[in-house]
Amino acid sequence: MTITVKLRFFASLREKLGEGEALVLPEGSSVADARMALQARGGAHAEALAPGRAVRSALNQKMCAESALLSDGNELAFFPPVTGG
């Protein structure tokens, strides 16, 4: 069985990857699984979401760990860390 997650990208990730898209994943997938699926596409996705890159994630508008499990219809956002001055 599969789930569909709505992806959103913010700040520099939006510039590289667009505003967002839908991603179909196997049921029981985590935020890390979604990131790996996007990396596997290669190109801009692989570069922007590469392992070791500082990327934060939010599940349904709440900060989350990469171990958070996804459910059908969730909104998953990726964005770079924000710094202030």
C-alpha positions in Angstrom: 0.0 0.0 0.0 1.2 3.6 -0.6 0.7 7.0 0.8 0.8 10.4 -0.9 2.5 13.3 0.8 2.4 16.9 -0.2 5.9 18.4 -0.3 6.7 22.0 0.2 10.1 23.7 -0.2 11.2 27.0 1.3 13.9 29.6 0.9 16.9 28.4 -1.1 15.4 25.0 -1.6 12.3 26.6 -3.3 14.7 28.4 -5.6 16.3 25.1 -6.6 13.4 22.7 -6.5 10.2 24.7 -6.9 7.3 25.3 -4.6 6.4 21.7 -4.0 4.9 18.6 -5.4 3.2 15.3 -4.4 5.3 12.3 -3.5 4.1 8.7 -3.4 5.8 6.5 -0.9 5.3 3.1 0.7 3.1 3.0 3.8 5.2 3.3 6.9 7.8 5.7 5.4 9.6 8.3 7.4 10.8 11.8 6.7 14.2 10.3 6.1 12.7 7.9 3.5 11.1 10.8 1.7 14.4 12.7 1.6 16.2 9.7 0.3 13.6 9.2 -2.4 14.1 12.7 -3.5 17.9 12.4 -3.5 17.6 9.3 -5.7 16.1 11.5 -8.4 19.6 13.0 -8.9 20.2 16.4 -10.2 19.0 19.4 -8.2 17.2 17.2 -5.7 20.3 15.1 -5.0 22.4 18.3 -4.5 19.9 20.2 -2.4 19.0 17.4 -0.1 22.4 15.5 0.0 23.4 13.8 3.2 25.3 16.2 5.5 23.4 19.2 4.1 21.7 21.2 6.8 18.0 20.8 6.0 15.2 21.0 8.5 11.8 19.5 8.1 8.3 20.1 9.4 5.4 17.7 9.3 2.0 19.3 9.2 3.6 22.7 10.1 5.4 21.4 13.2 9.2 20.8 13.3 10.0 17.1 13.3 12.9 14.6 13.3 13.8 12.6 10.2 12.5 9.5 12.1 8.9 10.9 12.1 6.5 8.6 10.3 4.4 9.9 7.4 0.7 9.3 6.8 -1.4 9.7 3.7 -2.3 13.3 3.1 0.5 14.8 5.3 2.3 18.0 4.4 6.1 17.7 4.6 8.2 20.8 4.3 11.9 21.1 3.8 13.9 24.3 4.5 17.4 25.4 5.3 18.2 26.5 8.9 17.3 30.1 9.5 19.8 32.5 11.0 19.1 35.9 12.4 21.1 38.9 13.4 
